[in-house]
Each structure stands twice: as C-alpha cells, then as structure tokens.
Amino acid sequence: MSMIDDFMSKVIDLDEKEKEETILFLANALPCGKAIDFIGGISHKVMFIVLPFLTDIAIESIKNKETKGGEKVEI
C-alpha cells in the first residue's frame, strides 16, 4: 500500500472534527514549515496519523534528493 493510500485509509475513519483538524494541520503547517507551533491544538488521534505520514514523506524526499545528485544525508 502506498503512503498516500495508508494515510487516507486512516483519515477516513476519523470523525468530522478530527478530519477538520487534519486538514487544518496540513494547510497551516506544511506551507510555512511551522508544524511544531500548530501541534498543540490537535488531538492525539490526529497527531498519531499526521506525524508518521509527514515523517515518511520527509524520508522519501531525502531519498529522492540523494538519487538526483543532492547532498547525501544519513537516515
């Protein structure tokens, strides 16, 4: 299962309030890079879905950067 499919399968099981928290978290945290500032306002259930997803995306981004000739980073 892809990372996106796994993430979406978890989000589908959330209630409406948690879905809203997830969307607001991604909309506010990703563009400005201030995820830490926003984390305090979300539920633990949403946090345990969003943070592993963001970590997986960051790791994939680093791997892609390395394969395209970017600086090597130890994971």
Residue pairs with C-beta under 8 A, 6 or more apart in sequence:
1 9
3 53
3 56
3 57
3 60
6 53
7 49
7 53
10 49
11 19
11 22
11 49
14 22
14 45
14 46
14 49
18 43
18 45
18 46
21 41
21 42
21 43
21 46
22 42
22 46
22 49
22 50
24 38
24 42
25 35
25 38
25 39
25 42
25 46
25 50
26 50
28 34
28 38
29 35
29 37
29 38
29 39
35 54
39 47
39 51
42 50
59 75
62 73
62 75
63 75
65 71
65 73
66 72
66 73
